[in-house]
Amino acid sequence: MDDRYRIRPATEADLDRIGEIIRQAWEPIFGLHQESWGEELFDVLYANWPENIKASVGRHLAEHPESAFVVESLETGEVAAFITYLLDMKKGIGIVGLNAVAAGLQGQGIGTMMYKIVMDRFRKAGLKQSVDKVALQARPSHCGRRQGARPSPILRFGEGAQRSISTSRAGRSPDGLFQRAVKYAQVRTGLNDAQTGARRAYEKAGFNIKRKEVIYYAYL
Ligand SMILES: CC(C)(COP(=O)(O)OP(=O)(O)OC[C@H]1O[C@@H](n2cnc3c(N)ncnc32)[C@H](O)[C@@H]1OP(=O)(O)O)[C@@H](O)C(=O)NCCC(=O)NCCS
């Protein structure tokens, strides 16, 4: 972060401030939805949205306290932004979840910075998994080595892993020993005008593969 802010793990004590940020930051987005879809459909889908989004962050903090952080002003100690994320190790995808920057502090780069930090965490988590995998794969060859053959030192595999870490941007080690366990980051946002800032910040952080979807409704 820059010298005005720091990040720290989010805790349940931050929830009220996070609730305020949610209300301010999503107001223009939900306002636009309400205008475009009409009151009735909006209420079906998003009545009580500030409380519901806050409750969702609360559940995330209870279940995955390690995967959320807040950005705090160094001067005032006030929380300026929050972000949640998750790792799907089965698919090898890191997922950016709910996040927002306080209304008056948007457009200063805080959002982009949070996304970059989270993407770095995904990369590191993926590397750790890969290194662990290599260490595990290495063991049988030590146990089953030929009689009289020089034991290949465990370190050799560590070195392989180190080499792979340094070239891990390509996702594959030079000798093809393993691939990174987390290869992609994913985030979901809307295509409406109120979410232009979010799309811009995600793209600035490096999200560059776009999947477009539309949800239709019909009054029956
Ligand atoms: C999305 C969000 C977290 C981004 O945080 P932020 O600190 O404002 O992001 P940044 O300052 O890093 O970048 C925002 C970029 O969008 C641009 N932007 C903002 N509003 C824009 C608009 N209406 N049209 C075009 N660009 C816009 C900014 O100019 C900036 O780009 P730049 O640096 O090239 O000028 C924040 O806008 C937010 O809280 N939005 C509401 C909640 C939300 O949508 N959360 C994401 C969940 S999907």
The ligand as a Tripos MOL2 file, in Angstrom:
@<TRIPOS>MOLECULE
LIG
   48    50     1     0     0
SMALL
NO_CHARGES

@<TRIPOS>ATOM
      1 C1        -14.8370   -1.3330   -7.2750 C.3       1 LIG1
      2 C2        -14.1070   -0.4920   -6.2390 C.3       1 LIG1
      3 C3        -13.7700   -1.3650   -5.0530 C.3       1 LIG1
      4 C4        -12.8480    0.0490   -6.8860 C.3       1 LIG1
      5 O1        -12.1320    0.7560   -5.9010 O.3       1 LIG1
      6 P1        -11.3240    2.1030   -6.2450 P.3       1 LIG1
      7 O2        -10.4150    2.3700   -5.1270 O.co2     1 LIG1
      8 O3        -12.2940    3.1700   -6.6220 O.co2     1 LIG1
      9 O4        -10.5300    1.6220   -7.5400 O.3       1 LIG1
     10 P2         -9.2600    2.3160   -8.2200 P.3       1 LIG1
     11 O5         -9.1150    3.7130   -7.7440 O.co2     1 LIG1
     12 O6         -8.1190    1.4080   -8.0330 O.co2     1 LIG1
     13 O7         -9.6470    2.2710   -9.7630 O.3       1 LIG1
     14 C5        -10.8730    2.7380  -10.1920 C.3       1 LIG1
     15 C6        -10.7040    3.0340  -11.6740 C.3       1 LIG1
     16 O8        -11.9800    3.1330  -12.2510 O.3       1 LIG1
     17 C7        -12.1090    4.4000  -12.8420 C.3       1 LIG1
     18 N1        -13.5080    4.7830  -12.7650 N.ar      1 LIG1
     19 C8        -14.2410    4.9810  -11.6650 C.ar      1 LIG1
     20 N2        -15.4990    5.3040  -12.0290 N.ar      1 LIG1
     21 C9        -15.5210    5.2790  -13.3820 C.ar      1 LIG1
     22 C10       -16.5090    5.5520  -14.3580 C.ar      1 LIG1
     23 N3        -17.7680    5.8550  -14.0190 N.pl3     1 LIG1
     24 N4        -16.1600    5.4490  -15.6670 N.ar      1 LIG1
     25 C11       -14.9060    5.0950  -16.0390 C.ar      1 LIG1
     26 N5        -13.9230    4.8390  -15.1540 N.ar      1 LIG1
     27 C12       -14.2360    4.9370  -13.8420 C.ar      1 LIG1
     28 C13       -11.1910    5.3010  -12.0530 C.3       1 LIG1
     29 O9        -10.8870    6.4710  -12.7650 O.3       1 LIG1
     30 C14       -10.0180    4.3710  -11.8930 C.3       1 LIG1
     31 O10        -9.2660    4.2490  -13.0880 O.3       1 LIG1
     32 P3         -7.9420    5.1320  -13.3840 P.3       1 LIG1
     33 O11        -7.0090    4.8900  -12.2490 O.co2     1 LIG1
     34 O12        -7.4630    4.6070  -14.6820 O.co2     1 LIG1
     35 O13        -8.4010    6.5560  -13.4390 O.co2     1 LIG1
     36 C15       -14.9930    0.6940   -5.7710 C.3       1 LIG1
     37 O14       -15.3130    1.4820   -6.8900 O.3       1 LIG1
     38 C16       -16.2550    0.2650   -5.0880 C.2       1 LIG1
     39 O15       -16.2690    0.0960   -3.8750 O.2       1 LIG1
     40 N6        -17.3500    0.1110   -5.8450 N.am      1 LIG1
     41 C17       -18.6250   -0.2900   -5.3030 C.3       1 LIG1
     42 C18       -18.6570   -1.7340   -4.8450 C.3       1 LIG1
     43 C19       -18.2150   -2.6910   -5.9400 C.2       1 LIG1
     44 O16       -18.5930   -2.5830   -7.0810 O.2       1 LIG1
     45 N7        -17.3800   -3.6570   -5.5270 N.am      1 LIG1
     46 C20       -16.8340   -4.6440   -6.4250 C.3       1 LIG1
     47 C21       -17.6590   -5.8670   -6.3060 C.3       1 LIG1
     48 S1        -17.9330   -6.6010   -7.8770 S.3       1 LIG1
@<TRIPOS>BOND
     1     1     2 1
     2     2     3 1
     3     2     4 1
     4     2    36 1
     5     4     5 1
     6     5     6 1
     7     6     7 2
     8     6     8 1
     9     6     9 1
    10     9    10 1
    11    10    11 2
    12    10    12 1
    13    10    13 1
    14    13    14 1
    15    14    15 1
    16    15    16 1
    17    15    30 1
    18    16    17 1
    19    17    18 1
    20    17    28 1
    21    18    19 ar
    22    18    27 ar
    23    19    20 ar
    24    20    21 ar
    25    21    22 ar
    26    21    27 ar
    27    22    23 1
    28    22    24 ar
    29    24    25 ar
    30    25    26 ar
    31    26    27 ar
    32    28    29 1
    33    28    30 1
    34    30    31 1
    35    31    32 1
    36    32    33 2
    37    32    34 1
    38    32    35 1
    39    36    37 1
    40    36    38 1
    41    38    39 2
    42    38    40 1
    43    40    41 1
    44    41    42 1
    45    42    43 1
    46    43    44 2
    47    43    45 1
    48    45    46 1
    49    46    47 1
    50    47    48 1
@<TRIPOS>SUBSTRUCTURE
     1 LIG1         1 GROUP 0 **** ****
